[in-house]
């Protein structure tokens, strides 16, 4: 059974840093584009970042320069490194994939496309508070 398992969520102070991990189970992440979405209370789920199977990346404007996405195929894991965290970054972060082999990230009108996502992780909570 395909599973995406996120970890690394925590409570951090504004300006702090955090690294989230997305590990694949019964699923080789390196073949696919892997995205990070996030959802704050009362808001729609939005795409934060994505890495294609070819290493191309996407970041939403509000996280550019602060977030980095990478993958370690040997560990079958994708990482989201976040620095200079702001209150507006607080959300549940979800790892997700369309599970299309050798694919780039699907971006429509500047935003990560949600409707073709096939697998979601369970989410990991990021809280930003002093």
C-alpha positions in Angstrom: 0.0 0.0 0.0 1.5 3.3 -1.1 2.1 5.7 1.8 3.7 9.1 2.2 4.8 9.7 5.8 5.6 13.3 6.9 7.6 14.1 10.0 9.4 17.1 11.5 6.5 19.4 12.4 7.0 21.4 15.6 6.4 24.7 17.4 9.0 27.3 16.5 9.5 30.9 17.2 9.2 33.5 14.4 12.4 33.7 12.5 13.2 30.1 13.3 14.0 27.1 11.1 12.5 23.7 10.6 13.0 20.8 8.2 10.1 18.6 7.2 10.6 15.1 5.8 8.4 13.0 3.5 9.3 9.3 3.4 7.8 6.9 0.9 6.5 3.5 1.8 5.8 1.0 -1.0 6.6 3.9 -3.3 9.9 5.1 -4.8 9.7 8.9 -4.5 12.6 9.5 -6.9 10.4 8.6 -10.0 7.8 11.2 -9.3 7.2 14.9 -8.6 6.6 15.3 -4.9 4.8 18.4 -3.6 4.3 20.0 -0.2 0.9 21.6 0.4 -0.2 23.3 3.5 -3.5 24.2 5.2 -4.0 26.7 7.9 -7.2 26.7 10.0 -10.1 28.2 8.0 -8.1 28.4 4.8 -7.9 26.4 1.7 -5.1 24.0 1.1 -2.3 25.7 -0.9 0.8 24.4 -2.6 4.0 25.5 -1.0 6.7 23.8 -2.9 7.4 20.9 -5.3 10.3 19.0 -6.8 10.0 17.2 -10.1 11.5 13.9 -10.9 14.1 15.8 -12.9 15.0 18.1 -10.0 13.1 21.1 -11.2 11.5 23.0 -8.3 8.5 25.2 -7.6 7.9 27.6 -4.7 4.9 29.8 -4.0 5.9 33.5 -4.0 5.5 33.9 -0.2 8.1 31.3 0.6 10.7 32.0 -2.1 14.1 32.6 -0.7 13.1 31.0 2.7 12.1 27.4 1.7 14.3 24.8 0.0 13.2 21.5 -1.3 15.4 18.5 -1.9 15.3 14.8 -2.2 17.6 11.9 -1.1 16.7 9.0 -3.3 18.9 6.6 -1.3 16.7 7.4 1.7 13.5 7.6 -0.4 12.8 10.9 1.3 12.0 14.4 0.2 12.8 17.3 2.5 11.4 20.8 2.9 13.8 23.1 4.7 12.1 26.2 6.0 13.9 29.2 7.5 12.9 32.7 8.7 9.5 31.2 9.6 6.6 33.6 9.9 3.2 33.4 11.6 1.6 32.9 8.2 3.6 29.8 7.6 1.8 28.0 10.5 -0.3 25.2 9.0 -0.6 21.5 8.6 1.9 20.5 5.9 1.1 17.6 3.6 3.3 15.7 1.3 1.6 14.7 -1.9 2.1 13.3 -5.4 0.3 12.8 -8.7 2.2 9.5 -9.0 2.9 10.2 -12.7 6.3 8.7 -13.6 9.1 11.1 -14.7 6.9 14.1 -14.2 7.6 17.7 -13.4 5.5 19.6 -10.9 2.1 20.7 -12.3 1.7 24.4 -12.0 -1.5 26.1 -13.3 -1.7 29.9 -13.3 1.2 30.1 -11.0 -0.1 27.7 -8.4 0.5 24.0 -7.7 -2.4 22.0 -9.2 -4.3 20.0 -6.6 -7.0 18.1 -8.6 -4.6 15.5 -10.0 -3.0 14.6 -6.7 -3.4 10.9 -6.2 -1.7 10.3 -2.8 -1.6 12.5 0.3 0.3 12.0 3.5 -1.4 12.4 6.9 0.1 15.8 7.5 2.5 17.3 10.1 1.7 20.4 12.1 3.9 23.5 12.0 3.2 26.1 14.6 4.9 29.5 14.7 4.6 31.4 17.9 6.7 33.4 20.4 
